[in-house]
Amino acid sequence: MLPVGYYEGYDRKFSNLAEVLIDGKRCKVRGRVYMNLLSADVTKVKNAKAGSEAVLLGKQGREEIFADELAVIAGTINYEIVTRINPTVPRVLVK
């Protein structure tokens, strides 16, 4: 379970279609994206546990989730994916 959902800007259209990164592995989003919650299938991730880092947009290890791929799922453009992210979500500046 991940404490993020459509309130934070993660589109409901990603339900059962998108992937997230956990321990550098792509994990399918399973079930519906709720207001503040989503589930991911971590059966491929040996050491997955509460507190494991999950990446919904960006890079982890050798894998990366691009706004472009999420835009295809949502039927929109990449700019809309990134501008929908709620201002309350912390940003990390990467140089």
Backbone atoms as SQL, in Angstrom:
CREATE TABLE atoms (id INTEGER PRIMARY KEY, chain TEXT, resi INTEGER, resn TEXT, atom TEXT, x REAL, y REAL, z REAL);
INSERT INTO atoms VALUES
  (1, 'A', 1, 'MET', 'N', 0.837, -1.168, 0.000),
  (2, 'A', 1, 'MET', 'CA', 0.000, 0.000, 0.000),
  (3, 'A', 1, 'MET', 'C', 0.888, 1.239, 0.000),
  (4, 'A', 2, 'LEU', 'N', 0.543, 2.184, -0.838),
  (5, 'A', 2, 'LEU', 'CA', 1.284, 3.440, -0.914),
  (6, 'A', 2, 'LEU', 'C', 0.340, 4.583, -0.545),
  (7, 'A', 3, 'PRO', 'N', 0.796, 5.500, 0.292),
  (8, 'A', 3, 'PRO', 'CA', -0.073, 6.597, 0.740),
  (9, 'A', 3, 'PRO', 'C', -0.133, 7.751, -0.257),
  (10, 'A', 4, 'VAL', 'N', -0.575, 7.448, -1.465),
  (11, 'A', 4, 'VAL', 'CA', -0.694, 8.461, -2.514),
  (12, 'A', 4, 'VAL', 'C', -1.870, 8.075, -3.408),
  (13, 'A', 5, 'GLY', 'N', -2.555, 9.085, -3.928),
  (14, 'A', 5, 'GLY', 'CA', -3.697, 8.815, -4.793),
  (15, 'A', 5, 'GLY', 'C', -4.031, 10.022, -5.642),
  (16, 'A', 6, 'TYR', 'N', -5.275, 10.092, -6.091),
  (17, 'A', 6, 'TYR', 'CA', -5.636, 11.180, -7.004),
  (18, 'A', 6, 'TYR', 'C', -5.619, 12.542, -6.337),
  (19, 'A', 7, 'TYR', 'N', -5.740, 12.611, -5.014),
  (20, 'A', 7, 'TYR', 'CA', -5.616, 13.913, -4.338),
  (21, 'A', 7, 'TYR', 'C', -4.231, 14.507, -4.586),
  (22, 'A', 8, 'GLU', 'N', -3.232, 13.649, -4.594),
  (23, 'A', 8, 'GLU', 'CA', -1.856, 14.109, -4.826),
  (24, 'A', 8, 'GLU', 'C', -1.542, 14.266, -6.313),
  (25, 'A', 9, 'GLY', 'N', -2.475, 13.904, -7.178),
  (26, 'A', 9, 'GLY', 'CA', -2.281, 14.080, -8.612),
  (27, 'A', 9, 'GLY', 'C', -2.006, 12.798, -9.374),
  (28, 'A', 10, 'TYR', 'N', -2.086, 11.654, -8.698),
  (29, 'A', 10, 'TYR', 'CA', -1.873, 10.366, -9.364),
  (30, 'A', 10, 'TYR', 'C', -3.217, 9.908, -9.928),
  (31, 'A', 11, 'ASP', 'N', -3.372, 10.028, -11.225),
  (32, 'A', 11, 'ASP', 'CA', -4.653, 9.875, -11.919),
  (33, 'A', 11, 'ASP', 'C', -5.335, 8.526, -11.652),
  (34, 'A', 12, 'ARG', 'N', -6.640, 8.558, -11.510),
  (35, 'A', 12, 'ARG', 'CA', -7.420, 7.327, -11.335),
  (36, 'A', 12, 'ARG', 'C', -7.309, 6.418, -12.552),
  (37, 'A', 13, 'LYS', 'N', -6.993, 6.976, -13.708),
  (38, 'A', 13, 'LYS', 'CA', -6.836, 6.159, -14.918),
  (39, 'A', 13, 'LYS', 'C', -5.640, 5.215, -14.826),
  (40, 'A', 14, 'PHE', 'N', -4.766, 5.428, -13.854),
  (41, 'A', 14, 'PHE', 'CA', -3.607, 4.549, -13.671),
  (42, 'A', 14, 'PHE', 'C', -3.981, 3.238, -12.984),
  (43, 'A', 15, 'SER', 'N', -5.221, 3.138, -12.483),
  (44, 'A', 15, 'SER', 'CA', -5.690, 1.918, -11.812),
  (45, 'A', 15, 'SER', 'C', -5.465, 0.700, -12.701),
  (46, 'A', 16, 'ASN', 'N', -4.769, -0.298, -12.167),
  (47, 'A', 16, 'ASN', 'CA', -4.482, -1.568, -12.859),
  (48, 'A', 16, 'ASN', 'C', -3.671, -1.424, -14.145),
  (49, 'A', 17, 'LEU', 'N', -3.129, -0.242, -14.440),
  (50, 'A', 17, 'LEU', 'CA', -2.396, -0.042, -15.692),
  (51, 'A', 17, 'LEU', 'C', -0.971, 0.470, -15.499),
  (52, 'A', 18, 'ALA', 'N', -0.774, 1.372, -14.573),
  (53, 'A', 18, 'ALA', 'CA', 0.546, 1.981, -14.387),
  (54, 'A', 18, 'ALA', 'C', 1.454, 1.057, -13.578),
  (55, 'A', 19, 'GLU', 'N', 2.712, 1.461, -13.500),
  (56, 'A', 19, 'GLU', 'CA', 3.699, 0.758, -12.686),
  (57, 'A', 19, 'GLU', 'C', 4.391, 1.761, -11.779),
  (58, 'A', 20, 'VAL', 'N', 4.908, 1.264, -10.670),
  (59, 'A', 20, 'VAL', 'CA', 5.737, 2.056, -9.767),
  (60, 'A', 20, 'VAL', 'C', 7.049, 1.306, -9.598),
  (61, 'A', 21, 'LEU', 'N', 8.062, 1.993, -9.119),
  (62, 'A', 21, 'LEU', 'CA', 9.355, 1.356, -8.876),
  (63, 'A', 21, 'LEU', 'C', 9.539, 1.124, -7.389),
  (64, 'A', 22, 'ILE', 'N', 9.890, -0.099, -7.036),
  (65, 'A', 22, 'ILE', 'CA', 10.216, -0.446, -5.658),
  (66, 'A', 22, 'ILE', 'C', 11.474, -1.304, -5.711),
  (67, 'A', 23, 'ASP', 'N', 12.500, -0.879, -4.998),
  (68, 'A', 23, 'ASP', 'CA', 13.811, -1.553, -5.032),
  (69, 'A', 23, 'ASP', 'C', 14.310, -1.735, -6.463),
  (70, 'A', 24, 'GLY', 'N', 14.064, -0.736, -7.312),
  (71, 'A', 24, 'GLY', 'CA', 14.556, -0.759, -8.684),
  (72, 'A', 24, 'GLY', 'C', 13.808, -1.688, -9.620),
  (73, 'A', 25, 'LYS', 'N', 12.682, -2.221, -9.185),
  (74, 'A', 25, 'LYS', 'CA', 11.889, -3.121, -10.022),
  (75, 'A', 25, 'LYS', 'C', 10.519, -2.509, -10.306),
  (76, 'A', 26, 'ARG', 'N', 10.047, -2.732, -11.531),
  (77, 'A', 26, 'ARG', 'CA', 8.721, -2.254, -11.909),
  (78, 'A', 26, 'ARG', 'C', 7.666, -3.151, -11.273),
  (79, 'A', 27, 'CYS', 'N', 6.718, -2.522, -10.602),
  (80, 'A', 27, 'CYS', 'CA', 5.626, -3.234, -9.932),
  (81, 'A', 27, 'CYS', 'C', 4.307, -2.659, -10.425),
  (82, 'A', 28, 'LYS', 'N', 3.407, -3.527, -10.838),
  (83, 'A', 28, 'LYS', 'CA', 2.105, -3.085, -11.348),
  (84, 'A', 28, 'LYS', 'C', 1.250, -2.476, -10.244),
  (85, 'A', 29, 'VAL', 'N', 0.575, -1.393, -10.586),
  (86, 'A', 29, 'VAL', 'CA', -0.460, -0.850, -9.700),
  (87, 'A', 29, 'VAL', 'C', -1.622, -1.830, -9.784),
  (88, 'A', 30, 'ARG', 'N', -2.114, -2.274, -8.630),
  (89, 'A', 30, 'ARG', 'CA', -3.207, -3.246, -8.588),
  (90, 'A', 30, 'ARG', 'C', -4.430, -2.618, -7.934),
  (91, 'A', 31, 'GLY', 'N', -5.560, -2.812, -8.556),
  (92, 'A', 31, 'GLY', 'CA', -6.795, -2.246, -8.028),
  (93, 'A', 31, 'GLY', 'C', -6.921, -0.776, -8.386),
  (94, 'A', 32, 'ARG', 'N', -7.831, -0.128, -7.699),
  (95, 'A', 32, 'ARG', 'CA', -8.123, 1.278, -7.975),
  (96, 'A', 32, 'ARG', 'C', -7.135, 2.210, -7.295),
  (97, 'A', 33, 'VAL', 'N', -6.908, 3.339, -7.934),
  (98, 'A', 33, 'VAL', 'CA', -6.203, 4.445, -7.285),
  (99, 'A', 33, 'VAL', 'C', -7.272, 5.212, -6.522),
  (100, 'A', 34, 'TYR', 'N', -7.125, 5.280, -5.206),
  (101, 'A', 34, 'TYR', 'CA', -8.086, 5.992, -4.360),
  (102, 'A', 34, 'TYR', 'C', -7.590, 7.406, -4.081),
  (103, 'A', 35, 'MET', 'N', -8.343, 8.145, -3.298),
  (104, 'A', 35, 'MET', 'CA', -7.987, 9.530, -3.009),
  (105, 'A', 35, 'MET', 'C', -6.572, 9.650, -2.434),
  (106, 'A', 36, 'ASN', 'N', -6.225, 8.824, -1.484),
  (107, 'A', 36, 'ASN', 'CA', -4.914, 8.909, -0.830),
  (108, 'A', 36, 'ASN', 'C', -4.256, 7.545, -0.678),
  (109, 'A', 37, 'LEU', 'N', -4.555, 6.611, -1.586),
  (110, 'A', 37, 'LEU', 'CA', -4.056, 5.252, -1.407),
  (111, 'A', 37, 'LEU', 'C', -4.037, 4.501, -2.725),
  (112, 'A', 38, 'LEU', 'N', -2.998, 3.696, -2.915),
  (113, 'A', 38, 'LEU', 'CA', -2.973, 2.756, -4.024),
  (114, 'A', 38, 'LEU', 'C', -2.197, 1.524, -3.590),
  (115, 'A', 39, 'SER', 'N', -2.406, 0.429, -4.312),
  (116, 'A', 39, 'SER', 'CA', -1.716, -0.830, -4.029),
  (117, 'A', 39, 'SER', 'C', -0.814, -1.171, -5.196),
  (118, 'A', 40, 'ALA', 'N', 0.314, -1.803, -4.888),
  (119, 'A', 40, 'ALA', 'CA', 1.232, -2.264, -5.921),
  (120, 'A', 40, 'ALA', 'C', 1.580, -3.722, -5.652),
  (121, 'A', 41, 'ASP', 'N', 1.746, -4.489, -6.716),
  (122, 'A', 41, 'ASP', 'CA', 2.109, -5.896, -6.623),
  (123, 'A', 41, 'ASP', 'C', 3.621, -5.999, -6.435),
  (124, 'A', 42, 'VAL', 'N', 4.054, -6.397, -5.251),
  (125, 'A', 42, 'VAL', 'CA', 5.489, -6.463, -4.935),
  (126, 'A', 42, 'VAL', 'C', 6.013, -7.900, -4.919),
  (127, 'A', 43, 'THR', 'N', 5.320, -8.826, -5.566),
  (128, 'A', 43, 'THR', 'CA', 5.759, -10.219, -5.529),
  (129, 'A', 43, 'THR', 'C', 7.143, -10.421, -6.145),
  (130, 'A', 44, 'LYS', 'N', 7.582, -9.542, -7.054),
  (131, 'A', 44, 'LYS', 'CA', 8.917, -9.651, -7.665),
  (132, 'A', 44, 'LYS', 'C', 10.016, -9.040, -6.795),
  (133, 'A', 45, 'VAL', 'N', 9.635, -8.362, -5.733),
  (134, 'A', 45, 'VAL', 'CA', 10.600, -7.619, -4.917),
  (135, 'A', 45, 'VAL', 'C', 10.884, -8.408, -3.641),
  (136, 'A', 46, 'LYS', 'N', 12.070, -9.021, -3.589),
  (137, 'A', 46, 'LYS', 'CA', 12.434, -9.884, -2.457),
  (138, 'A', 46, 'LYS', 'C', 12.346, -9.192, -1.106),
  (139, 'A', 47, 'ASN', 'N', 12.928, -8.014, -1.017),
  (140, 'A', 47, 'ASN', 'CA', 13.067, -7.342, 0.276),
  (141, 'A', 47, 'ASN', 'C', 12.043, -6.238, 0.514),
  (142, 'A', 48, 'ALA', 'N', 10.926, -6.282, -0.186),
  (143, 'A', 48, 'ALA', 'CA', 9.904, -5.242, 0.008),
  (144, 'A', 48, 'ALA', 'C', 9.339, -5.330, 1.420),
  (145, 'A', 49, 'LYS', 'N', 9.241, -4.179, 2.051),
  (146, 'A', 49, 'LYS', 'CA', 8.682, -4.122, 3.408),
  (147, 'A', 49, 'LYS', 'C', 8.106, -2.737, 3.635),
  (148, 'A', 50, 'ALA', 'N', 7.371, -2.581, 4.705),
  (149, 'A', 50, 'ALA', 'CA', 6.850, -1.263, 5.059),
  (150, 'A', 50, 'ALA', 'C', 8.025, -0.305, 5.170),
  (151, 'A', 51, 'GLY', 'N', 7.917, 0.832, 4.507),
  (152, 'A', 51, 'GLY', 'CA', 8.985, 1.818, 4.523),
  (153, 'A', 51, 'GLY', 'C', 9.903, 1.758, 3.315),
  (154, 'A', 52, 'SER', 'N', 9.752, 0.737, 2.459),
  (155, 'A', 52, 'SER', 'CA', 10.550, 0.683, 1.230),
  (156, 'A', 52, 'SER', 'C', 10.218, 1.889, 0.363),
  (157, 'A', 53, 'GLU', 'N', 11.228, 2.450, -0.277),
  (158, 'A', 53, 'GLU', 'CA', 11.001, 3.602, -1.151),
  (159, 'A', 53, 'GLU', 'C', 10.253, 3.167, -2.406),
  (160, 'A', 54, 'ALA', 'N', 9.250, 3.940, -2.770),
  (161, 'A', 54, 'ALA', 'CA', 8.498, 3.719, -4.004),
  (162, 'A', 54, 'ALA', 'C', 8.607, 4.979, -4.851),
  (163, 'A', 55, 'VAL', 'N', 8.875, 4.800, -6.139),
  (164, 'A', 55, 'VAL', 'CA', 8.983, 5.920, -7.071),
  (165, 'A', 55, 'VAL', 'C', 7.837, 5.807, -8.070),
  (166, 'A', 56, 'LEU', 'N', 7.022, 6.849, -8.135),
  (167, 'A', 56, 'LEU', 'CA', 5.884, 6.859, -9.050),
  (168, 'A', 56, 'LEU', 'C', 6.206, 7.592, -10.340),
  (169, 'A', 57, 'LEU', 'N', 7.155, 8.498, -10.279),
  (170, 'A', 57, 'LEU', 'CA', 7.594, 9.279, -11.435),
  (171, 'A', 57, 'LEU', 'C', 9.057, 9.601, -11.207),
  (172, 'A', 58, 'GLY', 'N', 9.925, 9.054, -12.047),
  (173, 'A', 58, 'GLY', 'CA', 11.353, 9.292, -11.877),
  (174, 'A', 58, 'GLY', 'C', 12.142, 8.004, -11.955),
  (175, 'A', 59, 'LYS', 'N', 13.378, 8.062, -11.458),
  (176, 'A', 59, 'LYS', 'CA', 14.331, 6.970, -11.625),
  (177, 'A', 59, 'LYS', 'C', 14.666, 6.313, -10.293),
  (178, 'A', 60, 'GLN', 'N', 14.857, 5.005, -10.361),
  (179, 'A', 60, 'GLN', 'CA', 15.326, 4.234, -9.216),
  (180, 'A', 60, 'GLN', 'C', 16.123, 3.066, -9.780),
  (181, 'A', 61, 'GLY', 'N', 17.390, 2.985, -9.411),
  (182, 'A', 61, 'GLY', 'CA', 18.242, 1.948, -9.997),
  (183, 'A', 61, 'GLY', 'C', 18.376, 2.173, -11.487),
  (184, 'A', 62, 'ARG', 'N', 18.183, 1.117, -12.258),
  (185, 'A', 62, 'ARG', 'CA', 18.288, 1.217, -13.722),
  (186, 'A', 62, 'ARG', 'C', 16.952, 1.497, -14.399),
  (187, 'A', 63, 'GLU', 'N', 15.897, 1.503, -13.633),
  (188, 'A', 63, 'GLU', 'CA', 14.554, 1.710, -14.190),
  (189, 'A', 63, 'GLU', 'C', 14.111, 3.152, -14.006),
  (190, 'A', 64, 'GLU', 'N', 13.194, 3.573, -14.874),
  (191, 'A', 64, 'GLU', 'CA', 12.661, 4.930, -14.785),
  (192, 'A', 64, 'GLU', 'C', 11.215, 4.949, -15.270),
  (193, 'A', 65, 'ILE', 'N', 10.378, 5.676, -14.544),
  (194, 'A', 65, 'ILE', 'CA', 8.990, 5.918, -14.947),
  (195, 'A', 65, 'ILE', 'C', 8.952, 7.336, -15.511),
  (196, 'A', 66, 'PHE', 'N', 8.585, 7.460, -16.778),
  (197, 'A', 66, 'PHE', 'CA', 8.550, 8.752, -17.457),
  (198, 'A', 66, 'PHE', 'C', 7.132, 9.320, -17.473),
  (199, 'A', 67, 'ALA', 'N', 7.025, 10.638, -17.446),
  (200, 'A', 67, 'ALA', 'CA', 5.723, 11.298, -17.573),
  (201, 'A', 67, 'ALA', 'C', 5.065, 10.921, -18.897),
  (202, 'A', 68, 'ASP', 'N', 5.870, 10.705, -19.934),
  (203, 'A', 68, 'ASP', 'CA', 5.328, 10.325, -21.241),
  (204, 'A', 68, 'ASP', 'C', 4.549, 9.013, -21.177),
  (205, 'A', 69, 'GLU', 'N', 5.072, 8.018, -20.452),
  (206, 'A', 69, 'GLU', 'CA', 4.369, 6.732, -20.393),
  (207, 'A', 69, 'GLU', 'C', 3.086, 6.832, -19.569),
  (208, 'A', 70, 'LEU', 'N', 3.105, 7.653, -18.527),
  (209, 'A', 70, 'LEU', 'CA', 1.883, 7.870, -17.750),
  (210, 'A', 70, 'LEU', 'C', 0.855, 8.639, -18.575),
  (211, 'A', 71, 'ALA', 'N', 1.323, 9.564, -19.406),
  (212, 'A', 71, 'ALA', 'CA', 0.424, 10.344, -20.259),
  (213, 'A', 71, 'ALA', 'C', -0.313, 9.448, -21.251),
  (214, 'A', 72, 'VAL', 'N', 0.367, 8.450, -21.783),
  (215, 'A', 72, 'VAL', 'CA', -0.285, 7.514, -22.708),
  (216, 'A', 72, 'VAL', 'C', -1.430, 6.791, -21.999),
  (217, 'A', 73, 'ILE', 'N', -1.184, 6.338, -20.772),
  (218, 'A', 73, 'ILE', 'CA', -2.226, 5.641, -20.002),
  (219, 'A', 73, 'ILE', 'C', -3.414, 6.561, -19.744),
  (220, 'A', 74, 'ALA', 'N', -3.129, 7.816, -19.393),
  (221, 'A', 74, 'ALA', 'CA', -4.187, 8.773, -19.043),
  (222, 'A', 74, 'ALA', 'C', -4.831, 9.423, -20.265),
  (223, 'A', 75, 'GLY', 'N', -4.263, 9.203, -21.444),
  (224, 'A', 75, 'GLY', 'CA', -4.817, 9.812, -22.650),
  (225, 'A', 75, 'GLY', 'C', -4.614, 11.312, -22.686),
  (226, 'A', 76, 'THR', 'N', -3.429, 11.753, -22.268),
  (227, 'A', 76, 'THR', 'CA', -3.136, 13.185, -22.209),
  (228, 'A', 76, 'THR', 'C', -1.686, 13.416, -22.628),
  (229, 'A', 77, 'ILE', 'N', -1.124, 14.549, -22.236),
  (230, 'A', 77, 'ILE', 'CA', 0.263, 14.869, -22.558),
  (231, 'A', 77, 'ILE', 'C', 1.093, 14.889, -21.276),
  (232, 'A', 78, 'ASN', 'N', 2.407, 14.770, -21.442),
  (233, 'A', 78, 'ASN', 'CA', 3.301, 14.700, -20.282),
  (234, 'A', 78, 'ASN', 'C', 3.229, 15.942, -19.391),
  (235, 'A', 79, 'TYR', 'N', 3.005, 17.103, -19.964),
  (236, 'A', 79, 'TYR', 'CA', 2.922, 18.333, -19.163),
  (237, 'A', 79, 'TYR', 'C', 1.749, 18.284, -18.188),
  (238, 'A', 80, 'GLU', 'N', 0.650, 17.687, -18.615),
  (239, 'A', 80, 'GLU', 'CA', -0.504, 17.590, -17.726),
  (240, 'A', 80, 'GLU', 'C', -0.211, 16.653, -16.554),
  (241, 'A', 81, 'ILE', 'N', 0.557, 15.615, -16.792),
  (242, 'A', 81, 'ILE', 'CA', 0.930, 14.688, -15.711),
  (243, 'A', 81, 'ILE', 'C', 1.699, 15.426, -14.621),
  (244, 'A', 82, 'VAL', 'N', 2.689, 16.214, -15.002),
  (245, 'A', 82, 'VAL', 'CA', 3.524, 16.876, -13.986),
  (246, 'A', 82, 'VAL', 'C', 2.842, 18.089, -13.365),
  (247, 'A', 83, 'THR', 'N', 1.968, 18.760, -14.100),
  (248, 'A', 83, 'THR', 'CA', 1.301, 19.924, -13.505),
  (249, 'A', 83, 'THR', 'C', 0.143, 19.533, -12.594),
  (250, 'A', 84, 'ARG', 'N', -0.312, 18.304, -12.671),
  (251, 'A', 84, 'ARG', 'CA', -1.373, 17.823, -11.776),
  (252, 'A', 84, 'ARG', 'C', -0.850, 17.462, -10.387),
  (253, 'A', 85, 'ILE', 'N', 0.454, 17.367, -10.226),
  (254, 'A', 85, 'ILE', 'CA', 1.002, 16.993, -8.923),
  (255, 'A', 85, 'ILE', 'C', 0.650, 18.081, -7.919),
  (256, 'A', 86, 'ASN', 'N', -0.022, 17.688, -6.861),
  (257, 'A', 86, 'ASN', 'CA', -0.508, 18.612, -5.840),
  (258, 'A', 86, 'ASN', 'C', 0.656, 19.388, -5.225),
  (259, 'A', 87, 'PRO', 'N', 0.485, 20.688, -5.004),
  (260, 'A', 87, 'PRO', 'CA', 1.557, 21.499, -4.399),
  (261, 'A', 87, 'PRO', 'C', 1.984, 21.024, -3.014),
  (262, 'A', 88, 'THR', 'N', 1.163, 20.222, -2.342),
  (263, 'A', 88, 'THR', 'CA', 1.541, 19.716, -1.015),
  (264, 'A', 88, 'THR', 'C', 2.558, 18.580, -1.086),
  (265, 'A', 89, 'VAL', 'N', 2.764, 18.013, -2.276),
  (266, 'A', 89, 'VAL', 'CA', 3.737, 16.930, -2.441),
  (267, 'A', 89, 'VAL', 'C', 5.138, 17.535, -2.451),
  (268, 'A', 90, 'PRO', 'N', 6.021, 17.060, -1.555),
  (269, 'A', 90, 'PRO', 'CA', 7.384, 17.611, -1.507),
  (270, 'A', 90, 'PRO', 'C', 8.127, 17.377, -2.824),
  (271, 'A', 91, 'ARG', 'N', 8.908, 18.353, -3.213),
  (272, 'A', 91, 'ARG', 'CA', 9.749, 18.251, -4.409),
  (273, 'A', 91, 'ARG', 'C', 11.186, 18.023, -3.972),
  (274, 'A', 92, 'VAL', 'N', 11.916, 17.246, -4.770),
  (275, 'A', 92, 'VAL', 'CA', 13.336, 17.025, -4.522),
  (276, 'A', 92, 'VAL', 'C', 14.082, 17.567, -5.724),
  (277, 'A', 93, 'LEU', 'N', 14.931, 18.557, -5.495),
  (278, 'A', 93, 'LEU', 'CA', 15.719, 19.151, -6.566),
  (279, 'A', 93, 'LEU', 'C', 16.931, 18.275, -6.834),
  (280, 'A', 94, 'VAL', 'N', 17.088, 17.841, -8.079),
  (281, 'A', 94, 'VAL', 'CA', 18.208, 16.996, -8.475),
  (282, 'A', 94, 'VAL', 'C', 19.078, 17.786, -9.429),
  (283, 'A', 95, 'LYS', 'N', 20.353, 17.863, -9.117),
  (284, 'A', 95, 'LYS', 'CA', 21.280, 18.614, -9.983),
  (285, 'A', 95, 'LYS', 'C', 21.946, 17.712, -10.983);
